Amino acid sequence: MRNNLKLIIVDDHQLFRQGLIKLLKERLENVSIKEASNGKELLSMLEVQKPDIVLLDLEMPVMDGLETSNVLLNNPKFSDIKIIVLSMHEHEKFVIELIESGVYGYILKDADIDEVLEAIHAVDNGQYYVSQHTFNAMRKDISEQSKFQHSFAQESEKLSSREEEILKLICKEYTNKEMAEELNLSVRTIDGHRNRLLKKTGMKNTAGLIKYALQTGIYRMD
């Protein structure tokens, strides 16, 4: 993880914010952590300094997490900020909508600190954090949209065996560097394959690629 990582925790419960800050500072070195009680307060803070990662609650007064994420994801000046949602909401609708909109991870608030750290580490390295809960939400969403599989088959280009191999590694949360080492390829070549996968499947991000792999049966999670 980089030095001088900048985080902002956005949650309306002060006790939760302060508890999480304490745990993170015990486990992370050279990290700057600020806090905000709602989305409006966060946006004011961003006028002064932008963080690398925002840990964002959904239910807050004044400006909730859904509205806040929409502002951040659709404004080019915030394009470098990565969002990890921290929420009590287990409903698949929230997970799917937010992951597909471009947030980098979705963690339930009852997760332990190790999972939060794992998500931060993955996102800081440019990866999406897809937890078991997120996988389950994707699989349920897929099972409820059987017609969608047919549209994938009709509209997406056929993947090469190498592209399918890389897609499976993406589903296993390999980084580009780890995939390059596994397949004896350069990181630049992996980048090229990843970009072609996005173009061929019509997906917008890694979460979309994982959903595509699950839906088409290219990857199966036991």
C-alpha positions in Angstrom: 0.0 0.0 0.0 1.3 3.5 -0.9 2.7 5.9 1.7 0.6 8.8 2.7 -2.7 7.2 1.7 -5.6 9.7 2.2 -8.9 8.4 3.4 -12.2 10.1 4.3 -14.9 8.2 6.3 -18.4 9.5 5.7 -20.9 8.3 8.2 -23.5 10.1 10.4 -22.6 8.0 13.5 -19.6 9.7 15.3 -18.9 6.6 17.4 -18.6 4.4 14.3 -16.4 6.9 12.5 -14.0 7.2 15.5 -13.9 3.5 16.2 -13.0 2.7 12.5 -10.4 5.5 12.5 -8.8 4.0 15.6 -8.7 0.5 14.1 -7.3 1.7 10.8 -4.6 3.8 12.3 -3.5 0.8 14.4 -3.0 -1.3 11.3 -1.9 1.3 8.6 1.2 3.3 8.5 1.5 6.8 7.1 -2.2 7.2 6.5 -4.2 10.4 6.7 -7.9 9.8 7.8 -10.5 12.5 7.9 -14.2 12.3 8.7 -17.5 13.7 7.5 -21.0 13.2 8.8 -22.8 13.4 5.5 -22.3 13.9 1.8 -22.7 17.7 1.9 -19.9 18.0 4.4 -17.7 15.7 2.3 -18.2 17.8 -0.8 -17.1 20.9 1.2 -14.0 19.1 2.3 -13.2 18.1 -1.3 -12.9 21.7 -2.3 -9.7 21.9 -0.1 -8.2 18.4 -0.5 -9.2 15.2 -2.4 -8.6 11.8 -0.8 -7.6 8.6 -2.5 -10.5 6.6 -1.1 -13.8 7.5 0.4 -15.5 5.0 2.8 -19.1 5.9 2.3 -22.2 5.1 4.3 -25.6 5.0 2.5 -28.1 6.3 5.1 -27.3 9.8 6.3 -29.2 13.0 6.8 -28.8 16.1 4.7 -27.2 14.2 1.8 -27.2 10.4 1.7 -24.7 8.0 0.3 -26.6 7.3 -2.9 -26.8 11.0 -3.8 -23.2 11.5 -2.8 -21.9 8.6 -4.9 -23.8 9.9 -7.9 -22.2 13.3 -7.6 -18.7 11.9 -7.2 -19.1 9.4 -10.1 -20.5 11.8 -12.5 -18.2 14.8 -12.0 -14.8 14.6 -13.8 -13.0 16.6 -11.1 -13.7 13.7 -8.7 -12.7 11.0 -11.1 -9.5 10.0 -9.2 -11.5 9.4 -6.0 -12.4 5.7 -5.4 -15.5 4.8 -3.4 -16.0 1.9 -1.0 -19.5 1.7 0.4 -19.9 0.7 4.0 -23.5 -0.2 4.7 -25.9 -2.2 6.8 -28.0 -2.8 3.6 -27.7 -6.4 2.5 -30.3 -6.1 -0.2 -28.9 -7.1 -3.6 -30.5 -4.1 -5.3 -28.2 -1.7 -3.5 -25.1 -3.9 -4.2 -25.8 -4.3 -7.9 -26.7 -0.7 -8.6 -23.7 0.7 -6.8 -21.2 -1.7 -8.1 -22.4 -1.2 -11.7 -22.4 2.6 -11.3 -18.7 2.5 -10.6 -18.0 2.2 -6.8 -15.0 0.1 -6.1 -16.3 -2.0 -3.3 -19.3 -2.8 -1.1 -18.8 -4.0 2.5 -21.3 -4.7 5.1 -20.9 -2.8 8.4 -20.7 -6.1 10.4 -17.5 -7.0 8.5 -14.3 -7.3 10.5 -11.4 -4.9 10.2 -9.4 -7.4 8.2 -12.0 -7.3 5.4 -12.0 -3.5 5.5 -8.2 -3.5 5.2 -8.3 -6.0 2.4 -10.8 -3.8 0.5 -8.7 -0.7 1.0 -5.6 -2.5 -0.2 -7.3 -3.9 -3.3 -8.8 -0.5 -4.2 -5.6 1.4 -3.6 -4.0 -1.0 -6.1 -6.6 -0.2 -8.7 -8.7 -3.4 -8.2 -12.4 -3.8 -7.4 -13.1 -5.4 -4.1 -15.7 -8.1 -4.6 -16.7 -9.8 -1.4 -18.5 -13.0 -1.0 -21.7 -11.0 -0.3 -21.2 -9.1 -3.6 -20.7 -12.4 -5.5 -23.8 -13.7 -4.0 -25.8 -10.6 -5.0 -24.5 -10.9 -8.6 -25.4 -14.5 -8.8 -28.9 -13.8 -7.5 -29.3 -11.0 -9.9 -28.2 -13.2 -12.7 -30.6 -16.0 -11.8 -33.5 -13.6 -11.7 -32.7 -12.3 -15.2 -32.5 -15.4 -17.3 -33.3 -13.5 -20.5 -30.2 -11.3 -20.0 -28.0 -14.3 -20.7 -29.5 -14.6 -24.1 -28.8 -11.0 -24.8 -25.1 -11.5 -23.8 -24.8 -14.3 -26.2 -26.3 -12.3 -29.0 -24.6 -9.0 -28.5 -21.0 -9.7 -27.2 -18.1 -11.0 -29.3 -16.7 -14.4 -28.7 -13.8 -14.4 -26.4 -10.5 -16.1 -27.2 -9.2 -18.8 -24.9 -6.5 -16.4 -23.6 -9.2 -13.8 -22.8 -11.3 -16.4 -21.0 -8.2 -17.4 -19.0 -7.6 -13.8 -18.0 -11.2 -13.2 -17.2 -11.1 -16.2 -14.8 -8.1 -14.7 -13.1 -9.9 -11.4 -12.8 -12.7 -13.2 -11.0 -10.2 -14.7 -8.6 -9.1 -11.1 -7.8 -5.6 -11.4 -9.3 -3.9 -8.0 -9.9 -2.5 -7.2 -13.4 1.0 -7.9 -12.0 0.0 -11.3 -10.6 -1.7 -12.2 -13.9 1.4 -11.3 -15.8 3.5 -13.5 -13.6 1.0 -16.4 -13.7 0.8 -16.3 -17.5 4.4 -15.2 -18.2 3.2 -12.1 -20.0 4.0 -8.4 -19.5 1.8 -6.2 -17.5 1.2 -4.1 -20.6 -0.1 -7.2 -22.4 -2.5 -7.9 -19.6 -3.7 -4.3 -19.7 -4.4 -4.8 -23.4 -6.3 -8.0 -22.8 -8.4 -6.3 -20.1 -9.3 -3.4 -22.3 -10.3 -5.8 -25.1 -12.5 -7.7 -22.6 -14.3 -4.6 -21.7 -14.8 -3.7 -25.3 -16.0 -7.2 -26.4 -18.4 -7.7 -23.4 -19.7 -4.1 -23.4 -18.9 -3.9 -19.6 -17.8 -0.6 -18.0 -15.6 -2.0 -15.2 -14.1 -5.0 -13.5 -17.3 -5.7 -11.6 -19.1 -5.9 -14.9 -16.6 -8.4 -16.2 -17.1 -10.6 -13.2 -20.9 -10.4 -13.7 -20.4 -11.3 -17.3 -18.2 -14.3 -16.4 -20.7 -15.6 -13.9 -23.6 -15.1 -16.2 -22.1 -16.8 -19.2 -20.7 -19.7 -17.1 -17.1 -18.8 -17.9 -16.4 -18.7 -14.2 -18.2 -20.6 -11.5 -17.8 -19.9 -7.8 -18.4 -22.9 -5.5 
